[in-house]
Amino acid sequence: MAGLPAWVVASTGGLFSALATAGLIHTYQDSYLFDPDPVPVVSAQEPVPVPEAAAVNAAPLHNVFRLADNLYSGSGPEGEAAFAALERLGIKTVLSVDGAQPDETGARRHGMRYVHIPVRYDGIPREKAWQLARAVRELPGPVYVHCHDGQHRGPAAAAAIQLCLSPDYTPEAAATWLKRAGTDPNYRNLISLPHKLARPSEGDLSRVSGDFPSAVPAAELTQVMLDVDARWEKVKGAAAAGWATPVAAPEANPVDDLIYLRELYREAGSRPSISKKGEELVHLFHEAEVATAELEAALRASPAEPEKVQAALNRSQAACVTCHIKLRD
């Protein structure tokens, strides 16, 4: 080293070499300089954005993507083969935002923890989005986020997590991700999430609930049917008004209510308390779900055909009434 006494070179040369090998300093000609911009150390629990969400083959799961080193999104795991596929990906925590009860036993058999933080099609409230982000930040990863099909609520939840935890992840990137995942534009509150979600501070994340339950108890069936009735009153009101948007409530949209109804029917039909009453009732809830989806599709058609809309409305109402009669029995 030019300009240094021989005894300094002899006693420090090994130290400098070790530091250079570790990447903490670098050499320039005969001088050793401390690196002014060392590579930052990133926590293994923080999602590290990848250039673009990468599709992953994890059959029998579908719509599986890797958004970050620590974050995956896809469909809900059903059966041993699905959990085995998650195990091969190295997943340590399965985070369900679906309303159906998780298969905790299946997850445990494959060395994974299940966390249940359900969200609705009508949007992810700020506090719920922050809680999802805190779960991914604090629980063992990689984390697999899922809804039912892996297209709508799950991808929106994954986008919220990335926006909360990754400063470089932009709302534009989140919007692009939702398109890639196939999130339906008609789910307006999910589609608008990237540009509406307030990004939390570290203090905000620390203040939201750190309770990460393995399963959230389903609402009592009586409450579910009350919710169904309330939604149906809105749909019938919209039908009576010719499906026009009320001037006093421009945000009202009967399609939103039908989406919610369809979700209520699906979740109710999957309840053990319903299956105990017999296959007939399970079938009726499925029929109600299908009829509601048909009405939703008829209203979305451009242009909507009044005859098809009315026929779908009649079928959907009939299915709803039949379920009520059967439950009263």
N, C-alpha and C positions, 0 to 999 in steps of 0.2 A: 504494500500500500504506500504510494508515493508520499513522502513528507513525514512519515511516522517513524519513530524510533523502532529499532529491531525488537526490543523487548515487548513493546506494545503489540506489534504485529504477531509475535509468537504467542502472547497470552490471550489475544482476543480473536485471532483468525478463526479458531474453531467455533467460537460463539457466533461470529458473524455468518459463517457458513451455515450453521444450524438455523439461524434466523432467516437466511435467504432461502434455504430449502423449504421452510415452513411458509414462505410467501409473505412474511412480515416486512422484509426489506428486499430491495433489488439492487443489482450492481450496475454501475455505469462507468465504463473504463475501469479505473482502479479504485473507485470510491464506492462506499456502501451508503445507500440513502433509504431512510424509512419511507415506506409507501404511504403517500398522503391520502389515498383512497382505497383502504383495504376492503375486501369483499365482505359485505354484511353477512352476519350469521342469521339465518331465518329459522324460527321455531318450527319443529316438525308438525305442530298443530295448526299453524297458520296456512290457509289455502294459498298456494303459489300459482298464480295464473299461468296457464299454458297459452300458446299463441291463439288457439281456437279450440272450442270444445271438440274433443276427439271421440268419434264413435268407437264403441268397444263391443266385441263379439262375446257375449256372456249368456248364450242360450242355456235354458229356456226363457231367461229374462229378455225383455225387448226394450227398445228406446234407451239403451244404456250409453251414457257419455261420461267422459272424464273431463271435468271442468278445471281441475287443479290437481296438484300432486296428492292432495288430501281430501278431495271431494269428487264424488260420483253422483250421477242422477239416473233414474231408470224406473222401470215398472215394479210393482209390488212382488216380492218373492212368495211363490206358492208351491210348497212341496220340497222334498229333500234335494232334488236336482237344482232348484233355484238357489237354495242356501249353499250348496256345494259350489255353484258358480261364483257366488259372492266370496266364499272362502278362498277360492283360487285367485281372486283379485286382491286378496289380502285385507279385505274389509274387516274392521274391528267393531264398528258401531253402525247399526241400521237405524236410520231416522225416518219414521213414517209421519207424513203429513196427511194421510188418508183418515177417513172417519172410521173405517172398519177396524176391528180389534186385531192387533198384531199377533203373529205366531211366535211368542216368546220362547217356547220350548224348542222350536225348530232352530231359532237363532242360537240358543245356548248350546245345542248339540254340535254346532260348528264354530264354537268359540267366539261368538259375537254377542254384543249387548244390543237390546232393542230399546229405542226411545220413541215415545209417541207424543207428538205435538201437532194435533190435527188442525187443518185450516180449511176454509170453505172456498167454493168457486167464486164467491162474490168478493174476494180480496183477502189480503194478508195484512191485518192491523200492524201498526208500527211496533208495538210492544212484542207481538208474536214474532215478527221478523227479527227483532233484536234477540229474543230468546233463542230462536233457531241458530243465530250466529254465535251466541255464547256457547250453545251446546257443541257446535263444531269446533270452536276454539278450545274447549276444555276437555272434551271426551276423547278417548283413544281413536286414532285414525289409521287408515282412511275411513271416511264416513260415506255411507251410501244413503242418499235422500230419495224417497219414493212416495208417490201417490198410488193410484190404482193402475192407470195405463202408462204413466211416465211421460205424459204430454203436457199437462196443464198445471196443476197445483205443485207437483214436484219440481219441474223446471223453474216455476216462479219462485219457489222457496229457495232453490239453489242460487238463483240470480240474486235474491235478497241477501243470502249469506255472503256471496262474493262482494256485493256492494258494501256490506257492513265491515268485512274483514280485510279486503284488498284495496288499498287506496288507489292503485293504478287501474282498477277495474271500472270502466266508465259506464254511464247509463246507456250509451250507444252500443257498447259491447253486450250489455245485458239484453237489450232489445233484439240484437242480432241473434243472441243465443236462444231466446224464446221462439223466434222464427225457425231456427234450426231444429228445435225440439218438437215443433209442430203445434205449439200452443194456439188454440183457436182464437182468432181476433175478436170473436163475439164475447169472450170472457174479458170484458173491458177493464175490469179492476185488476186482473192479472197482467194484461198487456201493458197497462199504464204504470205498473209498479216501478219499472226502472227509473222513470222520470219524476215519480212522486215520493218515493221512499226517502225519509230523512235519514242520512247516514249518521250513526251514533259516534259519540266520543268514547274513549276508554271508560270514563266514569259512567256513561249511559249503559254500556254493556255490563258493567259491574253491578248496576242497580236493578237490572231486570232479573226475573226469577231464575235462580240456578237449580230449580227443581226439574229434573228430567225423568218423568215417570216412564215406566216400561209399557203402561197401558192406561189410557184415560177412560174411566167408566162411561159407557154409552148412556145417553139420556134415557129416562124412563119412556117406555113406549107411549104412554099417555101424552107425554110432552111432545113426542115426535108427531103424533096425530094432530095435536093442537097446532104445531108448526105447519103441517100439511094443510090444515083448514085455513090458516091465515094466508098462506101463499095462494091457495085456490081462490080465496075471496078477491085477491088482487088480479088474478088471471081472469076471473069472471067479469070483474069491473072493466078490464081492458077490452074484453070481447064485446061487452055491452056498448062500449064507446067506439066500436069499429076498429079496435087495435091502434087507435091514434094516441100519440104521446100527449098526456095532459099538459095544458099550458101552465098550470100551477106547479107541476112537478116534471120539468123537462128531463130530469135524470131517470125518471121511471121507465122501465123497459120490461114488458112481459116475458121476453126471452130470458132475462136474468132470473125471474121467478120460476120459470120452467126448469132452468138449469138446477136451481136449488131444490125444486121438487124432485127432479130425477135423482139427485144425490140422496135425498131423504128416503126415497123408495129403495134405492140400492142398499143403503146401509141398514134399513129396517129389515129387508129380506135376508140379510146375512146374519141376523141376530140369532143366537142359540135359543132365546126365549120364543122366537117365532117358529124356528124349525121344530121345536118341541110340540107345537100346536098342529103339526102335520104338513106334508108336502103341498097340500092344496093352498094354504095361506102363503107359503113361500112363492108358489107359482103366481098367485094373485099380485103380490108385490112386484114380481118380475114383469107381469103383464102391464101393471101401472107404469113402471119405469119405461117400458118399450113404447106405450101409447103416448107418454109425455114427450119422449124423444121424437116421435113422429110429429107431434104438434109443434115442437120447437123447430124441426126441419121445415115444416110447411110455412111457418112464419118467416123463416130466414130466406126462403126462396125469393128470387127476384126475376119477375114480379111474383108476389104471393098470389096464389089462386084461391079465391074465397071459398069455393066448394071443397077443396082439399083441406083448407084450414078448418072449416066447420065440421067436416067428417072426422078429422083428427081430434078436434075439441070434444066431440060427442063420445068418441072411444075413450079418451082420457078421463072424462068425467065419469063414464060408466065404470071404468076400472077403479076409480077412486071410491065411488059409492059401494061397489062390491066388497072392497077391502073393509070399509067401515062396517058393513052389515056382518061380515064374517067375524070381525073382531068383537063386535057386540055379542055375537053368539058364543 
